[in-house]
Amino acid sequence: MPLHTGPGKPEEHPRSMNPFYGEANPVAEMTEAPPKERMPAGPMLPATAYQLVHDELMLDGNSRLNLATFVTTWMEPQAGTLMTECLDKNMIDKDEYPRTAELERRCVAMLARLWNAPDPHSTVGCSTTGSSEACMLAGMALKRRWAQRNADRYPSRDARPNLVMGVNVQVCWEKFCAYWEVEARQVPMEGDRFHLDPQAAADLCDENTIGVVGILGSTFDGSYEPIADLCAALDDLQDRTGLDIPVHVDGASGAMIAPFIDQDLVWDFRLPRVASINTSGHKYGLVYPGVGWVLWRETEALPEELVFRVNYLGGDMPTFALNFSRPGAQVVAQYYTFLRLGREGYRAVQQTTRNVARSLADRVEALGDFRLLSRGEELPVFAFTTVPEVTAYDVFDVSRRLRESGWLVPAYTFPANREDLSVLRIVCRNGFSTDLSDLFIEDLSRLLPKLRRQPYPLTHDKAAATSFHH
């Protein structure tokens, strides 16, 4: 039986303890409301802090009723558990978290094969915080490759790089051009064409064009841009002028739709002119925000000078990103979803979502007050506007009234050349079921009689109509 001596010499230095383990003053917490715009003077009980924040968030909208966002609003509990287990893992620290880094590598390899890379082993890519960062990285690679090809005259006053795109691009491309000093050359909308025209895009290209952006799924109406026709127009341009212009496909949404339910559509690395592709894992990749992906068809498409290597976290870590530290949880969740669903599972989910969009679009059209601009036949997204005979209300009134039932449906005007067109857009995602679409059409049908009795459109503040309220 072991013997234990009494207490030894008193400790000269008290042991430190995590301040989170300490208790706060419960009496003060019961009588004093915390300040809202400055830090409280002292701590409070974790249950109290939780309840205060929880109550603040009660007035947020219901994400499942948000028909404006493309972002995933539902995942399985098991995915949530995995993400919780990985919340403290830093994606950049690949030496400390090698298995998380391995799952990222596997996701890139899976996407390379999904997008028909000619040699998946030569394809390079990385995860990002979303498609906006992915597009920035792809644009940087395009600009650097152009600068290398034109090193004899760049930088100079007559060699300002430009990027050709449709006016319907997501705002991240305009940001890229502004931040990296690239001229944005935009193909305007025309009539019922709401995205890029391939020949018009080719006509805007010259020796200073770093690339052309094709959108696989426009945020304005959900339509695919004709990537194969765009590449053909640029092939013809090269035959006539010698200009070799690469294409980047912004597949933020469509790159996780088309491979599963539009398999005959040629838009990806099967087209030799496609140099890079991005997608949002947190959109139709079916992962909570925020994770995106960008891939280059071969190592030569990503200039080595853009890749940095650091060793102060241990190991040799090549990195190409706009930030440094970011969570690994979303990457783990992406791998879980790829593993969980497989190709057939993704096909079933995306087809179901498209079916819901098509059906709901047909029922909106059947109400008689609206004209469809798209029908959910590409992205599971459709846009619609009021028919000319409707004069008592407009799309902004509809958006405002739908919010009173909790539905968030954005109303907005189209860009240059079609600024006369104001529309509503509905994004159908996994989790927006047939039952929910039934409830939506019931609410829309219920409010129409009141809207028809208005003397004229009443939503004077069009910008305010796009903000959620109860």
FENBEL-V114674 format. One record per backbone hydrogen bond with DSSP energy under -1.0 kcal/mol. NH is the residue of the N-H (numbers start at 1). CO is the residue of the C=O. If there is no record, write none. Layout:
NH/CO ; NH/CO
//
This chain:
21/18 ; 22/19 ; 29/25 ; 30/26 ; 32/28 ; 49/45 ; 50/46 ; 51/47 ; 52/48 ; 53/49 ; 54/50 ; 55/51 ; 56/52 ; 57/53 ; 60/57 ; 65/62 ; 66/63 ; 67/65 ; 67/408 ; 72/282 ; 80/76 ; 81/77 ; 82/78 ; 83/79 ; 84/80 ; 85/81 ; 89/86 ; 91/326 ; 93/90 ; 94/92 ; 97/93 ; 101/97 ; 102/98 ; 103/99 ; 104/100 ; 105/101 ; 106/102 ; 107/103 ; 108/104 ; 109/105 ; 110/106 ; 111/107 ; 112/108 ; 113/109 ; 114/110 ; 115/111 ; 116/113 ; 117/112 ; 122/119 ; 124/296 ; 126/294 ; 128/292 ; 134/130 ; 135/131 ; 136/132 ; 137/133 ; 138/134 ; 139/135 ; 140/136 ; 141/137 ; 142/138 ; 143/139 ; 144/140 ; 145/141 ; 146/142 ; 147/143 ; 148/144 ; 149/145 ; 150/146 ; 151/148 ; 153/150 ; 154/150 ; 159/156 ; 162/208 ; 163/183 ; 164/211 ; 165/185 ; 167/187 ; 169/166 ; 173/170 ; 175/171 ; 176/172 ; 177/173 ; 178/174 ; 179/175 ; 180/176 ; 182/177 ; 183/161 ; 185/163 ; 187/165 ; 189/416 ; 190/193 ; 193/190 ; 201/197 ; 202/198 ; 203/199 ; 205/202 ; 209/206 ; 210/162 ; 212/246 ; 213/164 ; 214/248 ; 216/250 ; 217/215 ; 218/223 ; 222/218 ; 225/215 ; 227/225 ; 230/226 ; 231/227 ; 232/228 ; 233/229 ; 234/230 ; 235/231 ; 236/232 ; 237/233 ; 238/234 ; 239/235 ; 240/236 ; 241/237 ; 242/238 ; 247/273 ; 248/212 ; 249/276 ; 250/214 ; 251/249 ; 251/278 ; 254/216 ; 255/251 ; 256/253 ; 257/254 ; 258/254 ; 260/257 ; 261/257 ; 262/258 ; 265/262 ; 269/115 ; 271/268 ; 274/271 ; 275/247 ; 276/247 ; 277/295 ; 278/249 ; 279/293 ; 280/252 ; 282/291 ; 283/280 ; 286/283 ; 287/281 ; 292/128 ; 293/279 ; 294/126 ; 295/277 ; 296/124 ; 297/275 ; 301/298 ; 302/299 ; 306/303 ; 307/304 ; 308/319 ; 310/317 ; 314/311 ; 317/310 ; 319/308 ; 328/89 ; 332/328 ; 333/329 ; 334/330 ; 335/331 ; 336/332 ; 337/333 ; 338/334 ; 339/335 ; 340/336 ; 341/337 ; 342/338 ; 345/341 ; 346/342 ; 347/343 ; 348/344 ; 349/345 ; 350/346 ; 351/347 ; 352/348 ; 353/349 ; 354/350 ; 355/351 ; 356/352 ; 357/353 ; 358/354 ; 359/355 ; 360/356 ; 361/357 ; 362/358 ; 363/359 ; 364/360 ; 365/361 ; 366/362 ; 368/365 ; 371/385 ; 373/383 ; 374/383 ; 379/222 ; 381/379 ; 382/426 ; 384/424 ; 385/371 ; 387/369 ; 390/387 ; 398/394 ; 399/395 ; 400/396 ; 401/397 ; 402/398 ; 403/399 ; 405/402 ; 406/403 ; 407/402 ; 408/65 ; 412/423 ; 414/421 ; 418/415 ; 421/418 ; 423/412 ; 424/384 ; 425/410 ; 426/382 ; 427/67 ; 428/380 ; 432/429 ; 433/431 ; 437/433 ; 438/434 ; 439/435 ; 440/436 ; 441/437 ; 442/438 ; 443/439 ; 444/440 ; 445/441 ; 446/442 ; 447/443 ; 448/444 ; 451/447 ; 452/448 ; 454/451 ; 460/458 ; 462/460 ; 465/461 ; 466/463 ; 467/464
//
